[in-house]
Amino acid sequence: MEYVNNEKIETLIGCHMNAFAYFGGVPKECLYDNMKTVILSRNDYGKGDHRFNPLFADFAKHCGFSIKVCKPYRAKTKGKVERFNHYLRYNFHNGLRVRLSMKH
């Protein structure tokens, strides 16, 4: 996990580079929510053939991973992405906030 203060494409790519370095490699496939820094529109070139952000698509090609996006309104894939966000918000952050407030 890495905290950032914006959602720019340069920041997203930087976070990926940091993750790849930390884990010592690049996965074959990365799953994303439908964020504009990754996908611009769905099915633009036919069913399942999406129009990706060209900078991010070039980055993925350069690194050698394929981009997979969640289907809208499909809890099965969306849940895989959102489950970790839920943990961060309600377990990690709340616990950290309590610990920090106890130190002051």
C-alpha positions as CSV (number, residue, x, y, z in Angstrom):
1,M,0.0,0.0,0.0
2,E,1.3,3.5,-0.8
3,Y,-0.4,6.7,0.1
4,V,-0.5,9.5,-2.5
5,N,-2.1,12.9,-2.7
6,N,-3.5,12.6,-6.3
7,E,-4.8,10.2,-8.9
8,K,-2.7,11.4,-11.9
9,I,-1.4,8.8,-14.4
10,E,2.3,9.6,-13.5
11,T,1.5,8.9,-9.8
12,L,-0.3,5.6,-10.7
13,I,2.7,4.5,-12.8
14,G,5.1,5.5,-10.0
15,C,3.1,3.4,-7.5
16,H,3.2,0.4,-9.8
17,M,7.0,0.8,-10.3
18,N,7.4,0.9,-6.5
19,A,5.2,-2.2,-6.1
20,F,7.1,-4.2,-8.7
21,A,10.4,-3.3,-7.1
22,Y,9.1,-4.2,-3.7
23,F,7.7,-7.6,-4.8
24,G,10.6,-8.3,-7.1
25,G,8.7,-8.7,-10.3
26,V,5.7,-8.0,-12.5
27,P,2.5,-10.0,-12.5
28,K,1.1,-11.4,-15.7
29,E,-2.2,-9.6,-15.2
30,C,-3.4,-6.7,-13.0
31,L,-7.1,-6.1,-12.1
32,Y,-8.4,-2.6,-11.9
33,D,-11.6,-0.9,-11.0
34,N,-13.0,1.3,-13.8
35,M,-10.7,4.3,-13.1
36,K,-10.1,6.9,-15.8
37,T,-6.4,6.6,-15.4
38,V,-6.7,3.0,-16.7
39,I,-9.8,2.7,-18.9
40,L,-11.4,5.5,-21.0
41,S,-14.3,3.6,-22.3
42,R,-15.6,0.0,-22.4
43,N,-16.2,-2.1,-25.6
44,D,-15.0,0.7,-27.9
45,Y,-13.5,-1.7,-30.4
46,G,-16.0,-4.6,-29.8
47,K,-17.2,-6.6,-26.9
48,G,-14.4,-6.9,-24.4
49,D,-12.0,-4.7,-26.4
50,H,-11.7,-1.6,-24.3
51,R,-10.1,1.8,-25.0
52,F,-7.4,2.2,-22.3
53,N,-5.6,5.3,-21.3
54,P,-2.8,5.3,-23.9
55,L,-0.1,6.2,-21.4
56,F,-1.1,3.4,-19.1
57,A,-1.5,0.9,-21.9
58,D,2.1,1.7,-23.1
59,F,3.3,1.3,-19.5
60,A,1.6,-2.1,-19.2
61,K,3.0,-3.3,-22.5
62,H,6.5,-2.0,-21.6
63,C,6.3,-3.9,-18.2
64,G,4.8,-7.0,-19.7
65,F,1.5,-7.3,-17.9
66,S,-2.1,-7.4,-19.2
67,I,-4.8,-5.0,-18.0
68,K,-8.0,-6.6,-16.7
69,V,-10.9,-4.3,-15.6
70,C,-13.8,-5.1,-13.4
71,K,-17.2,-5.5,-15.0
72,P,-19.5,-2.8,-13.9
73,Y,-22.1,-3.9,-11.3
74,R,-20.5,-7.3,-11.0
75,A,-19.9,-7.9,-7.3
76,K,-17.6,-10.9,-8.0
77,T,-14.7,-9.0,-9.6
78,K,-15.5,-5.6,-8.0
79,G,-15.4,-7.2,-4.6
80,K,-11.8,-8.4,-5.1
81,V,-10.7,-4.8,-5.6
82,E,-13.0,-3.2,-3.0
83,R,-12.4,-5.8,-0.2
84,F,-8.9,-4.5,0.5
85,N,-10.1,-0.9,0.5
86,H,-12.7,-1.8,3.1
87,Y,-10.0,-3.4,5.3
88,L,-7.8,-0.3,5.0
89,R,-10.6,2.0,5.9
90,Y,-12.3,0.1,8.8
91,N,-9.4,-1.9,10.3
92,F,-6.1,-0.4,9.5
93,H,-6.9,3.3,9.5
94,N,-9.3,3.2,12.5
95,G,-6.7,1.2,14.5
96,L,-3.9,3.6,13.5
97,R,-6.0,6.6,14.4
98,V,-6.8,5.2,17.8
99,R,-3.2,4.4,18.5
100,L,-2.0,7.8,17.4
101,S,-4.7,9.6,19.5
102,M,-3.6,7.7,22.6
103,K,-0.1,9.0,22.2
104,H,-1.1,12.6,22.3
